[in-house]
Amino acid sequence: MQIYKSLYEKLLSELPVCPPEVGGILGTNQDVVIQYWLDKGIESSEYKICSYIPDTQKMNKKISEWCDGGITFAGIFHTHFWGNFTLSKGDIAYIRKIMNHMPETIEKLYFPIITMPERKLHVYVAIKGIEVIIKEEICQVKEDKP
């Protein structure tokens, strides 16, 4: 995953430090992350401090707005606390569900985890094929365009 330095720094600095977990979506142009949208998620009757339930209605609205502006949906990020940068079983199941519902034109999406309070980003990419493959990927922070 490639992301511009100013956006990378803004994303990491704007996330709330305290639980509950939060997340959002990433948007790309020419395969570089140029936009993100922060989602506080939705509350559940089964509220857990270490869980994030995306507000998919708001996300889909934002994705549609981005599409109209030439920005391509590229994935979903969320926070984990206490240095936990691995995907949970729930994360993996949700990623597979998302990928299986994507149109054929979307072959891969990014699912970064940002550990808190460290504010470190760990990127996972999901690739559609016969089955969905999820693997860790290096984040390339690029200098901003002049």
VEXDREN-2710 file (C-alpha; in Angstrom, 1 decimal):
% VEXDREN-2710
k/r/px/py/pz
1/MET/0.0/0.0/0.0
2/GLN/1.3/3.4/-0.9
3/ILE/0.2/6.6/1.0
4/TYR/1.3/10.2/0.9
5/LYS/3.3/11.3/3.9
6/SER/1.0/14.2/4.9
7/LEU/-2.1/12.0/4.8
8/TYR/-0.3/9.2/6.7
9/GLU/0.7/11.6/9.5
10/LYS/-2.8/13.2/9.6
11/LEU/-4.5/9.8/9.8
12/LEU/-2.3/8.7/12.7
13/SER/-2.6/12.0/14.6
14/GLU/-6.3/12.4/14.3
15/LEU/-7.4/9.0/15.7
16/PRO/-8.8/9.1/19.2
17/VAL/-6.5/7.5/21.8
18/CYS/-9.1/6.0/24.1
19/PRO/-11.3/2.9/23.5
20/PRO/-13.6/2.0/21.9
21/GLU/-12.0/1.1/18.6
22/VAL/-12.8/3.2/15.6
23/GLY/-12.2/2.8/11.9
24/GLY/-12.8/4.2/8.5
25/ILE/-12.3/3.8/4.8
26/LEU/-9.4/4.5/2.4
27/GLY/-9.6/6.1/-1.1
28/THR/-7.0/5.9/-3.8
29/ASN/-6.1/7.6/-7.0
30/GLN/-3.5/6.0/-9.3
31/ASP/-2.9/3.3/-6.6
32/VAL/-1.8/5.8/-3.9
33/VAL/-4.0/6.4/-0.8
34/ILE/-5.0/10.1/-1.1
35/GLN/-8.1/10.2/1.2
36/TYR/-9.5/8.6/4.3
37/TRP/-12.8/9.0/6.1
38/LEU/-13.1/8.4/9.8
39/ASP/-16.1/6.3/11.1
40/LYS/-16.9/6.1/14.7
41/GLY/-19.0/3.0/14.0
42/ILE/-22.3/2.0/15.4
43/GLU/-23.2/1.1/18.9
44/SER/-24.3/-2.4/19.6
45/SER/-26.3/-3.9/22.5
46/GLU/-23.3/-6.2/22.8
47/TYR/-21.0/-3.3/23.3
48/LYS/-17.4/-4.3/23.7
49/ILE/-14.5/-1.9/24.3
50/CYS/-12.3/-3.9/21.8
51/SER/-14.6/-4.0/18.9
52/TYR/-15.6/-1.9/15.9
53/ILE/-18.8/-2.2/14.0
54/PRO/-18.7/-0.1/10.9
55/ASP/-21.6/2.2/9.9
56/THR/-21.9/0.7/6.4
57/GLN/-24.6/3.1/5.3
58/LYS/-22.4/6.2/6.0
59/MET/-19.4/4.4/4.4
60/ASN/-21.3/3.5/1.3
61/LYS/-22.5/7.1/1.0
62/LYS/-18.9/8.4/1.3
63/ILE/-17.7/5.8/-1.2
64/SER/-20.3/7.0/-3.7
65/GLU/-19.2/10.6/-3.2
66/TRP/-15.6/9.7/-3.7
67/CYS/-16.4/7.7/-6.9
68/ASP/-18.1/10.8/-8.3
69/GLY/-14.9/12.7/-7.6
70/GLY/-12.5/10.2/-9.1
71/ILE/-11.4/8.5/-5.9
72/THR/-11.5/4.7/-5.7
73/PHE/-12.5/2.8/-2.6
74/ALA/-9.4/0.9/-1.4
75/GLY/-10.2/-0.6/1.9
76/ILE/-11.2/-0.3/5.6
77/PHE/-8.9/0.5/8.5
78/HIS/-9.5/0.2/12.2
79/THR/-7.7/0.5/15.5
80/HIS/-6.5/-2.1/17.9
81/PHE/-5.3/-1.4/21.4
82/TRP/-2.4/-2.4/23.5
83/GLY/0.0/-3.1/20.6
84/ASN/-2.1/-5.8/19.1
85/PHE/-1.5/-5.6/15.3
86/THR/-2.8/-9.0/14.3
87/LEU/-6.1/-9.7/12.7
88/SER/-8.7/-11.3/15.0
89/LYS/-10.8/-14.3/13.8
90/GLY/-13.7/-11.8/13.6
91/ASP/-11.6/-9.4/11.4
92/ILE/-10.6/-12.3/9.0
93/ALA/-14.2/-13.5/8.7
94/TYR/-15.4/-9.9/8.0
95/ILE/-12.7/-9.3/5.4
96/ARG/-13.6/-12.5/3.6
97/LYS/-17.3/-11.5/3.7
98/ILE/-16.5/-8.1/2.3
99/MET/-14.3/-9.5/-0.5
100/ASN/-16.9/-12.0/-1.5
101/HIS/-19.5/-9.3/-1.9
102/MET/-17.3/-7.0/-4.0
103/PRO/-17.9/-6.6/-7.7
104/GLU/-15.5/-8.5/-10.0
105/THR/-13.7/-5.3/-10.8
106/ILE/-12.3/-5.1/-7.3
107/GLU/-9.6/-7.7/-7.0
108/LYS/-7.9/-6.4/-3.8
109/LEU/-8.5/-4.2/-0.8
110/TYR/-6.4/-3.0/2.1
111/PHE/-7.3/-3.6/5.7
112/PRO/-4.8/-1.8/7.9
113/ILE/-4.8/-2.0/11.6
114/ILE/-3.5/1.0/13.6
115/THR/-2.3/0.1/17.1
116/MET/-3.0/2.4/19.9
117/PRO/-1.7/4.2/21.8
118/GLU/1.5/3.6/19.8
119/ARG/-0.1/4.8/16.5
120/LYS/1.6/2.3/14.3
121/LEU/0.1/1.2/11.0
122/HIS/0.2/-2.5/10.0
123/VAL/-1.2/-3.2/6.5
124/TYR/-3.0/-6.3/5.4
125/VAL/-4.2/-6.8/1.9
126/ALA/-7.0/-9.2/0.8
127/ILE/-6.8/-10.6/-2.7
128/LYS/-9.7/-12.2/-4.5
129/GLY/-9.0/-15.5/-6.4
130/ILE/-10.4/-19.0/-6.1
131/GLU/-10.4/-18.1/-2.4
132/VAL/-9.6/-14.9/-0.6
133/ILE/-6.0/-14.6/0.4
134/ILE/-5.1/-12.2/3.3
135/LYS/-1.5/-11.3/3.8
136/GLU/0.6/-8.6/5.5
137/GLU/2.0/-5.9/3.2
138/ILE/4.6/-3.1/3.7
139/CYS/3.2/0.4/3.8
140/GLN/5.2/2.7/1.5
141/VAL/5.0/6.3/2.7
142/LYS/5.6/8.6/-0.3
143/GLU/6.6/12.2/-0.4
144/ASP/3.7/14.5/-1.3
145/LYS/3.3/15.7/-4.8
146/PRO/4.7/19.2/-5.2
END
